[in-house]
Amino acid sequence: MGGRPNVRLTLCLLTWNELDGCRQDVPTLPLDGFDEVFAIDNGSTDGTREYLSERGITVYPQTRPTYNGAYHCAFERCTTDALVLFHPKGTIDPAEVLRFRPLFEQGADLIVASRIGRGARNEEDDRLLRPRKWFVRALGLTASILWRREGPLAWDVLHGFRGMRKATFVALDARPAGVSVDLEMIVRSYRQRRRIVTFPIHERPRPHGTTHFKAWPTGKRLLAYLWSELSRRT
């Protein structure tokens, strides 16, 4: 038989005090659509870890600090060909995780569930001012102008709901610490001419808690990363 081989796929939940979001999302997550499922937890104290364990999901402690460290922990635990990262915050339909496997089987290296672009919806779209969305679009356009040489433009460079082949993540050599890993995966995929695929999703406003990434300090660190990437050798 011809065609591409089946891809073995892992689902990883990234959590940090997201009990309410987990209670909303986990019951409807199609866990049987994956070959492996686990969570990386950054020291939750609200019962998140206990809840996930009760639902039969293995929870590993995040042993590396920062958001970048969470990604490294996830890929180190992954025993399959590719990994889908999902943040159970109650903002995305959990059924969307099933859209990754066929795209990997068609040859994608990096897949981003995009809140920006045709057919997509961002949580700020009902507002007159959309600072987070505009900042993400500006970063996406800047990264594309500087490093994209072929393939589609990835607008939503900061959405953590995404998937990547394990071998690709290793080859991209993401920083071990920091908050830039989502943007790094796009920039370095452009530089290595990896196949990036995006698909549109609808994002709802966060119903529980607040973001762990404050806009101004996070934005400054992302801009600093872009500046440092300009001096990185190809």
Secondary structure, DSSP 8 states (H G I E B T S, - for coil): --S-----EEEEEEESS-HHHHHHHGGG--GGGSSEEEEEES---SSHHHHHHHTT-EEEE--S-HHHHHHHHHHHH--SSEEEEE--SSSS-GGGGGGHHHHHHTT-SEEEEESSSTT-B-TTTTSS--HHHHHHHHHHHHHHHHH--SS-----TT---EEEEHHHHHHHT--SSSS-HHHHHHHHHHHTT--EEEEE-B-----SS--SS-HHHHHHHHHHHHHHHHTS--
